[in-house]
Amino acid sequence: GHEGRLLAFDIRADVGWVIEDGLRDRYEIHVGDTRQSLPREIAGRHVDMFVHDSDHSYDHETFELETVVSQATEGAALISDNPHGTTAFTDFCARHGLRPYVFLERPRRHIYPGAGLGLTLNEPGRSEAPTN
């Protein structure tokens, strides 16, 4: 269907093995710190979906989301892994008038307390609750 590209950012070069051979010509891996590579690689591009799953510090997550939002298309999905670790995701959504959805795992009888996923759609001004 869509002739999009997958840009992956990682600190390791041995990732991406799951990408099917027929799609590899639409896949780019950028190895290094996203503080240098992310702004450069998305400049002039339209971002339809972004997944933050790197350094989960407040500053780093904020940097990535703020960098991407300037290139995000209307309706783009902005996703954050582990948004329960800091308030970076919900603070970002509040600054941009975006509605945050946070889905938390609740494992039963497991040593790991669970993680979560944050999702927002780039629709500024839609942060308020829907009305009927």
NUZALO-525853 format. One record per atom (N, C-alpha, C): residue in three letters; x, y, z. Coordinates in steps of 0.1 Angstrom, whole numbers, padded with zeros to 4 digits, always signed. Example, Ala and Ser with C-alpha at 12.3 -4.5 7.8 and 13.67 -1.06 7.14 Angstrom:
Ala+0132-0057+0078/Ala+0123-0045+0078/Ala+0132-0033+0078/Ser+0128-0022+0071/Ser+0137-0011+0071/Ser+0129+0000+0079/
% end
This chain:
Gly+0007-0012+0000/Gly+0000+0000+0000/Gly+0008+0013+0000/His+0010+0018+0012/His+0017+0031+0013/His+0032+0030+0011/Glu+0037+0040+0003/Glu+0051+0040+0000/Glu+0059+0047+0010/Gly+0057+0045+0023/Gly+0064+0051+0034/Gly+0078+0045+0036/Arg+0085+0051+0045/Arg+0098+0047+0049/Arg+0098+0045+0064/Leu+0106+0035+0068/Leu+0108+0033+0082/Leu+0122+0038+0086/Leu+0123+0048+0094/Leu+0136+0053+0099/Leu+0137+0048+0113/Ala+0148+0040+0116/Ala+0150+0035+0129/Ala+0163+0042+0135/Phe+0162+0044+0147/Phe+0173+0051+0155/Phe+0177+0042+0166/Asp+0189+0038+0167/Asp+0193+0029+0178/Asp+0208+0032+0181/Ile+0212+0027+0193/Ile+0226+0029+0196/Ile+0234+0016+0192/Arg+0227+0007+0186/Arg+0234-0006+0181/Arg+0231-0008+0167/Ala+0240-0013+0159/Ala+0238-0015+0145/Ala+0232-0028+0141/Asp+0232-0038+0151/Asp+0227-0051+0148/Asp+0212-0053+0150/Val+0204-0043+0147/Val+0190-0043+0149/Val+0184-0043+0135/Gly+0171-0045+0134/Gly+0164-0045+0121/Gly+0163-0058+0114/Trp+0167-0069+0120/Trp+0167-0082+0114/Trp+0153-0087+0111/Val+0143-0081+0118/Val+0129-0085+0116/Val+0123-0079+0103/Ile+0129-0070+0097/Ile+0124-0063+0085/Ile+0125-0073+0073/Glu+0114-0076+0067/Glu+0113-0085+0055/Glu+0122-0080+0044/Asp+0128-0090+0037/Asp+0137-0086+0026/Asp+0130-0077+0016/Gly+0118-0079+0013/Gly+0111-0071+0003/Gly+0108-0057+0007/Leu+0110-0054+0020/Leu+0108-0040+0025/Leu+0121-0033+0029/Arg+0132-0040+0028/Arg+0145-0034+0032/Arg+0149-0022+0025/Asp+0145-0020+0012/Asp+0148-0008+0005/Asp+0141+0004+0010/Arg+0131+0002+0019/Arg+0124+0013+0025/Arg+0127+0015+0040/Tyr+0138+0009+0044/Tyr+0142+0009+0058/Tyr+0156+0015+0060/Glu+0157+0025+0069/Glu+0170+0031+0072/Glu+0173+0030+0087/Ile+0185+0026+0090/Ile+0189+0025+0104/Ile+0200+0036+0106/His+0198+0044+0117/His+0207+0055+0120/His+0212+0052+0134/Val+0225+0049+0135/Val+0231+0045+0147/Val+0238+0057+0154/Gly+0234+0058+0167/Gly+0240+0069+0175/Gly+0230+0076+0184/Asp+0233+0087+0190/Asp+0224+0094+0198/Asp+0214+0102+0190/Thr+0201+0101+0193/Thr+0191+0108+0185/Thr+0192+0123+0187/Arg+0199+0128+0196/Arg+0201+0142+0198/Arg+0208+0148+0185/Gln+0217+0140+0179/Gln+0223+0144+0167/Gln+0216+0140+0155/Ser+0212+0127+0154/Ser+0207+0121+0142/Ser+0192+0124+0139/Leu+0183+0125+0149/Leu+0169+0127+0147/Leu+0166+0140+0140/Pro+0170+0151+0145/Pro+0167+0164+0137/Pro+0172+0164+0123/Arg+0184+0159+0121/Arg+0190+0158+0107/Arg+0182+0149+0098/Glu+0178+0138+0103/Glu+0172+0128+0094/Glu+0157+0130+0091/Ile+0150+0137+0100/Ile+0136+0140+0097/Ile+0134+0154+0091/Ala+0144+0162+0089/Ala+0143+0175+0083/Ala+0138+0173+0069/Gly+0127+0181+0066/Gly+0121+0181+0053/Gly+0112+0169+0050/Arg+0110+0160+0060/Arg+0102+0148+0058/Arg+0088+0150+0066/His+0079+0143+0062/His+0066+0142+0069/His+0066+0130+0078/Val+0063+0131+0091/Val+0063+0120+0100/Val+0048+0117+0103/Asp+0044+0104+0099/Asp+0031+0099+0101/Asp+0029+0091+0114/Met+0041+0086+0119/Met+0040+0078+0132/Met+0054+0079+0138/Phe+0055+0081+0151/Phe+0067+0081+0158/Phe+0066+0073+0171/Val+0076+0064+0173/Val+0076+0056+0186/Val+0088+0059+0194/His+0086+0065+0205/His+0097+0068+0215/His+0099+0055+0223/Asp+0111+0049+0222/Asp+0115+0037+0230/Asp+0130+0037+0232/Ser+0135+0048+0236/Ser+0149+0049+0238/Ser+0152+0053+0253/Asp+0161+0062+0255/Asp+0164+0067+0269/Asp+0151+0073+0274/His+0147+0067+0286/His+0134+0071+0291/His+0135+0082+0301/Ser+0146+0090+0301/Ser+0146+0102+0310/Ser+0137+0112+0305/Tyr+0132+0121+0314/Tyr+0123+0132+0311/Tyr+0129+0140+0299/Asp+0141+0144+0301/Asp+0147+0153+0291/Asp+0149+0147+0277/His+0152+0134+0277/His+0154+0128+0264/His+0141+0125+0257/Glu+0131+0120+0264/Glu+0118+0118+0258/Glu+0112+0131+0253/Thr+0113+0142+0261/Thr+0108+0155+0257/Thr+0115+0160+0244/Phe+0129+0158+0244/Phe+0136+0162+0232/Phe+0131+0155+0220/Glu+0129+0142+0220/Glu+0125+0134+0209/Glu+0111+0139+0204/Leu+0102+0140+0214/Leu+0088+0143+0210/Leu+0087+0158+0204/Glu+0094+0167+0211/Glu+0094+0181+0206/Glu+0101+0182+0192/Thr+0111+0174+0189/Thr+0117+0174+0176/Thr+0108+0169+0166/Val+0101+0158+0169/Val+0092+0151+0159/Val+0080+0159+0156/Val+0074+0166+0166/Val+0061+0172+0164/Val+0061+0183+0153/Ser+0073+0189+0151/Ser+0074+0199+0140/Ser+0072+0193+0126/Gln+0075+0181+0125/Gln+0074+0174+0112/Gln+0062+0165+0111/Ala+0055+0164+0122/Ala+0043+0154+0122/Ala+0032+0159+0114/Thr+0026+0150+0106/Thr+0014+0154+0098/Thr+0002+0154+0107/Glu-0008+0161+0102/Glu-0021+0161+0110/Glu-0026+0147+0111/Gly-0029+0143+0124/Gly-0034+0130+0127/Gly-0023+0119+0129/Ala-0010+0124+0128/Ala+0001+0115+0131/Ala+0000+0108+0144/Ala+0004+0096+0146/Ala+0004+0089+0158/Ala+0017+0091+0165/Leu+0017+0096+0177/Leu+0029+0098+0185/Leu+0028+0088+0197/Ile+0038+0079+0198/Ile+0037+0068+0208/Ile+0049+0069+0217/Ser+0046+0066+0230/Ser+0057+0066+0239/Ser+0057+0053+0247/Asp+0068+0046+0247/Asp+0069+0034+0255/Asp+0072+0038+0270/Asn+0066+0032+0279/Asn+0067+0035+0293/Asn+0065+0049+0298/Pro+0053+0055+0294/Pro+0050+0069+0298/Pro+0048+0070+0313/His+0047+0059+0320/His+0045+0060+0335/His+0058+0063+0342/Gly+0069+0063+0336/Gly+0082+0065+0342/Gly+0084+0080+0346/Thr+0080+0089+0337/Thr+0080+0103+0340/Thr+0067+0109+0335/Thr+0066+0122+0336/Thr+0055+0130+0331/Thr+0058+0136+0317/Ala+0069+0132+0311/Ala+0073+0139+0299/Ala+0062+0138+0288/Phe+0056+0126+0286/Phe+0046+0124+0276/Phe+0034+0132+0278/Thr+0028+0132+0291/Thr+0016+0140+0293/Thr+0019+0155+0294/Asp+0031+0159+0298/Asp+0034+0173+0298/Asp+0035+0178+0283/Phe+0041+0169+0274/Phe+0042+0173+0260/Phe+0028+0174+0254/Cys+0019+0165+0257/Cys+0006+0166+0252/Cys-0001+0179+0257/Ala+0001+0182+0269/Ala-0006+0194+0275/Ala+0000+0207+0268/Arg+0013+0207+0265/Arg+0019+0219+0259/Arg+0014+0221+0245/His+0010+0210+0238/His+0006+0211+0224/His-0009+0209+0222/Gly-0016+0208+0232/Gly-0031+0207+0231/Gly-0035+0194+0226/Leu-0028+0183+0229/Leu-0031+0170+0224/Leu-0036+0161+0235/Arg-0045+0152+0232/Arg-0051+0143+0241/Arg-0043+0131+0244/Pro-0038+0129+0256/Pro-0030+0117+0258/Pro-0038+0105+0262/Tyr-0035+0094+0257/Tyr-0041+0081+0261/Tyr-0029+0073+0267/Val-0031+0068+0279/Val-0021+0060+0285/Val-0027+0046+0289/Phe-0021+0036+0283/Phe-0025+0022+0286/Phe-0015+0015+0295/Leu-0019+0011+0306/Leu-0010+0005+0316/Leu-0012-0010+0317/Glu-0001-0018+0317/Glu-0002-0032+0319/Glu-0005-0035+0334/Arg-0012-0045+0337/Arg-0015-0049+0350/Arg-0013-0064+0352/Pro-0001-0069+0352/Pro+0002-0083+0353/Pro-0003-0089+0366/Arg-0008-0101+0366/Arg-0012-0107+0378/Arg-0002-0118+0382/Arg+0001-0118+0394/Arg+0010-0128+0400/Arg+0023-0129+0392/His+0029-0117+0390/His+0042-0117+0382/His+0051-0108+0390/Ile+0064-0111+0389/Ile+0074-0102+0396/Ile+0075-0088+0390/Tyr+0073-0087+0377/Tyr+0074-0074+0370/Tyr+0060-0067+0372/Pro+0061-0054+0377/Pro+0048-0047+0380/Pro+0041-0042+0367/Gly+0047-0043+0356/Gly+0040-0039+0344/Gly+0046-0026+0338/Ala+0043-0023+0326/Ala+0048-0011+0319/Ala+0036-0004+0313/Gly+0038+0003+0302/Gly+0027+0010+0296/Gly+0030+0016+0283/Leu+0020+0021+0277/Leu+0022+0027+0263/Leu+0013+0040+0263/Gly+0020+0051+0258/Gly+0012+0063+0256/Gly+0010+0066+0241/Leu-0002+0071+0238/Leu-0005+0074+0224/Leu-0013+0087+0224/Thr-0009+0095+0214/Thr-0016+0107+0211/Thr-0017+0109+0196/Leu-0027+0115+0191/Leu-0027+0118+0177/Leu-0025+0133+0175/Asn-0017+0137+0165/Asn-0014+0151+0163/Asn-0026+0158+0158/Glu-0034+0162+0167/Glu-0046+0170+0164/Glu-0047+0181+0174/Pro-0039+0191+0172/Pro-0039+0202+0182/Pro-0053+0208+0185/Gly-0055+0211+0197/Gly-0068+0216+0201/Gly-0079+0206+0205/Arg-0075+0193+0204/Arg-0084+0182+0207/Arg-0082+0176+0221/Ser-0075+0183+0230/Ser-0071+0178+0243/Ser-0083+0177+0252/Glu-0093+0185+0249/Glu-0105+0185+0258/Glu-0113+0172+0256/Ala-0121+0169+0266/Ala-0129+0157+0265/Ala-0140+0159+0254/Pro-0143+0148+0247/Pro-0154+0149+0236/Pro-0167+0152+0243/Thr-0175+0159+0235/Thr-0189+0162+0240/Thr-0199+0155+0231/Asn-0211+0152+0236/Asn-0221+0146+0228/Asn-0231+0156+0223/
% end
